[in-house]
Amino acid sequence: MLCLTCHRVRPALNRKDYTAERAWLIVRRGLCACRATHRPVDAGGDAGRQVRSPK
């Protein structure tokens, strides 16, 4: 639950992650701002698809 870089609470990945313990840790330690290292992987969407630029 804690970021290994800044030692703050990482962003939640789903609704089940929102608990009283998580809220308490966010108040005590803060929320992680290391976005580049903890982005969730896209489970579908545009992964592997070429995107055309508008003409």
Beta strands, then each sheet from edge to edge (+ up, - down):
end
